[in-house]
Amino acid sequence: MTKRQQPDRACVLPGDPSWIQEAAYLEDALGLLGRATEVATANGDADRYFLPGLTYRIAENTLGRIKDEVLAGGRPTVHLVVVQAFELDALWEVLNVLRRTRDGEEGTAEIAELVEGFGQCFVPSRTAAAFAADLERALMVLTLDIPAVRDIATAFALDHAPGFSFDAACEQLLAVWKAAGVTP
């Protein structure tokens, strides 16, 4: 099944919002890329940033919405957020561009200049590699597909699940998040 054939995803996210707060700057960076793409398209250079401006904007809005929902939800053990398939597709497409930029592929110098210039606004400054790594980490959390995630999402959706142990599922989930460097 390709990414575009994936259904919307019920994502079980860590209750500690630090995982998304660490990547919150990506929302602004993707907005900047979206605006730069729109300007380039208006000037007849639609391929300069590899993706349509709308793709960057969808990725920007998705990260912003998830961040807002997680931060507004207090500090429960986990959060349940539904992410639409097209939103995940946009995030994956942007990640591929950031990876290409990180790897210094031909034609990505302008993107590198833009994101690394934006990255200079932070302490410590962020490189194209940091942009890619932070988006990879966010996507890892959003697309984690282990039985514990499916069990928790099912229990939330059904408001109960026979034979379901929330504590056991959370222990599995916390272990995976910790192994990936995500603070649960």
Secondary structure, DSSP 8 states (H G I E B T S, - for coil): --GGG---EEEEEESSTHHHHTTTHHHHHHHHHHHHHHHHHHTT-TTTTSS-HHHHHHHHHHHHHHHHHHHHT-S-SEEEEEE-HHHHHHHHHHHHHHHHHHTT-TT-HHHHHHHHHHHTTSSS---HHHHHHHHHHHHHHHH---HHHHHHHHHHHHS--TT--HHHHHHHHHHHHHHTT---
